[in-house]
Amino acid sequence: MRAKAENFREKLAGLQFPGMKVRTLQLDRMIAMVDHLDEYKECLVCRNLLDEADHLTDGFDPVRSYESFESEYLDLYARMLSHLKEDHGLMMPGHYRNLYALIMMIAGALAGALMIYMGRSASFGHWSYETGILLGWVIGLVSGMLTGHKKDRVLKNENKILFN
């Protein structure tokens, strides 16, 4: 099976795309997904997607319209991505960092506003709500990013991250 991934990589390297197509098609991510598909030899869907990727570059004619190649490529890209994420549990880079940062920012801002409200009602000072919300937001952002980064590092060690 590893030969299919290498063959696909060599075929893509040999193709000539106009302008910024290499960047917009995200060929490096497609190659990384093909490598991940190659790891799951027992999965029938992975083998079928590998075969489709191999046949995608067969008979590629530079004179042929790039739009037809691009539509086939993007369809295959989306199917590979959804299969790897849903069936094999792979995650995007920074998934938990972003998720935890968002949740903790919201919780921190609410906790900061609540602390200021409780402090004002108990006459412990006259801090503004903006200060409490901002302070809670920053603490939530930092703690969420640190916690999420730890979880992302564990996923990377288990090779469960889609792209590096």
C-alpha distance (Angstrom), angle and dihedral (degrees) to the residues before:
residue distance angle dihedral
M1 . . .
R2 3.81 . .
A3 3.78 86.9 .
K4 3.82 90.3 64.5
A5 3.80 92.1 55.5
E6 3.81 91.5 47.7
N7 3.80 91.1 45.9
F8 3.82 90.9 51.1
R9 3.81 91.4 48.6
E10 3.82 91.5 51.3
K11 3.81 92.8 47.4
L12 3.81 92.5 50.3
A13 3.79 91.1 47.7
G14 3.78 89.6 54.9
L15 3.81 95.5 52.7
Q16 3.78 119.9 98.2
F17 3.80 115.2 -142.8
P18 3.80 125.1 -171.0
G19 3.80 120.5 -111.5
M20 3.78 116.6 -41.1
K21 3.82 96.4 -7.9
V22 3.80 92.5 112.7
R23 3.77 89.8 59.3
T24 3.80 97.5 41.6
L25 3.81 92.8 47.2
Q26 3.84 90.6 50.6
L27 3.79 93.0 -140.0
D28 3.81 92.1 176.7
R29 3.80 89.8 60.3
M30 3.80 91.6 48.2
I31 3.81 89.8 53.0
A32 3.82 90.4 49.6
M33 3.83 90.1 51.0
V34 3.81 90.9 49.7
D35 3.81 88.4 52.4
H36 3.82 90.1 51.7
L37 3.80 91.6 47.6
D38 3.79 88.2 52.4
E39 3.83 90.1 58.1
Y40 3.82 92.6 61.5
K41 3.80 100.0 65.0
E42 3.80 94.6 159.9
C43 3.82 94.3 56.6
L44 3.79 112.3 96.2
V45 3.81 93.5 -159.1
C46 3.80 90.5 53.2
R47 3.79 91.3 52.1
N48 3.83 91.0 49.0
L49 3.81 91.6 49.2
L50 3.82 89.8 49.2
D51 3.79 90.2 52.1
E52 3.81 90.7 49.5
A53 3.81 90.6 49.7
D54 3.80 89.9 50.4
H55 3.82 92.1 50.2
L56 3.81 92.7 44.7
T57 3.79 91.6 74.2
D58 3.82 95.9 38.6
G59 3.76 112.7 110.8
F60 3.80 93.3 4.6
D61 3.76 108.1 173.0
P62 3.82 116.8 -162.2
V63 3.79 89.0 -150.6
R64 3.80 89.8 56.0
S65 3.76 116.2 97.0
Y66 3.80 111.8 -83.9
E67 3.79 90.0 -147.9
S68 3.79 92.9 69.9
F69 3.82 91.8 47.6
E70 3.79 90.2 45.7
S71 3.81 94.0 51.6
E72 3.82 92.1 49.1
Y73 3.80 90.3 45.3
L74 3.82 94.6 49.7
D75 3.80 91.9 47.2
L76 3.80 91.0 51.9
Y77 3.82 90.9 44.3
A78 3.82 91.5 54.2
R79 3.80 93.0 47.2
M80 3.82 92.0 49.0
L81 3.78 92.0 48.0
S82 3.80 95.0 49.0
H83 3.82 92.7 45.2
L84 3.80 93.7 50.6
K85 3.79 92.8 45.8
E86 3.80 98.5 43.4
D87 3.79 104.6 32.8
H88 3.81 101.9 31.1
G89 3.82 100.0 30.2
L90 3.80 97.5 -124.2
M91 3.81 116.9 159.4
M92 3.77 136.2 -150.8
P93 3.82 116.0 -105.9
G94 3.80 111.9 -85.1
H95 3.81 93.5 12.1
Y96 3.79 97.6 139.0
R97 3.81 93.5 36.2
N98 3.80 90.7 58.0
L99 3.80 94.4 40.9
Y100 3.79 95.7 48.6
A101 3.81 92.6 43.1
L102 3.81 90.8 54.9
I103 3.80 94.6 46.8
M104 3.80 93.8 44.9
M105 3.83 93.0 46.5
I106 3.80 90.7 55.7
A107 3.81 92.7 44.0
G108 3.82 91.8 46.0
A109 3.79 93.4 50.1
L110 3.80 91.1 49.5
A111 3.82 91.7 46.0
G112 3.82 90.6 49.2
A113 3.80 91.9 51.3
L114 3.81 90.5 47.2
M115 3.81 92.0 50.0
I116 3.81 91.6 51.7
Y117 3.80 91.0 46.9
M118 3.80 91.6 50.4
G119 3.82 91.6 45.0
R120 3.79 92.7 50.7
S121 3.79 93.6 47.2
A122 3.82 90.1 50.9
S123 3.84 91.2 45.5
F124 3.82 94.7 -118.4
G125 3.75 94.6 140.8
H126 3.74 142.8 -47.2
W127 3.77 103.3 -97.9
S128 3.78 116.3 159.0
Y129 3.78 121.9 -111.8
E130 3.80 89.3 -123.7
T131 3.79 90.5 61.4
G132 3.79 93.1 50.3
I133 3.78 93.9 45.7
L134 3.81 92.3 46.9
L135 3.78 93.4 47.1
G136 3.82 92.0 47.8
W137 3.80 90.9 46.1
V138 3.82 93.0 52.8
I139 3.81 93.5 45.8
G140 3.81 89.6 47.8
L141 3.80 92.3 48.6
V142 3.80 94.3 50.8
S143 3.80 95.5 43.5
G144 3.81 92.4 45.3
M145 3.79 93.1 50.0
L146 3.81 92.7 48.2
T147 3.80 93.3 47.7
G148 3.80 93.1 45.2
H149 3.80 92.4 46.3
K150 3.80 90.2 55.7
K151 3.80 90.8 51.8
D152 3.83 91.6 46.4
R153 3.81 89.9 51.3
V154 3.82 89.9 54.3
L155 3.82 89.4 51.4
K156 3.79 91.2 49.0
N157 3.82 90.8 51.9
E158 3.82 88.7 51.7
N159 3.86 89.5 49.2
K160 3.82 91.6 -118.6
I161 3.81 96.3 131.3
L162 3.80 116.3 102.2
F163 3.80 100.8 -149.0
N164 3.80 130.1 18.9
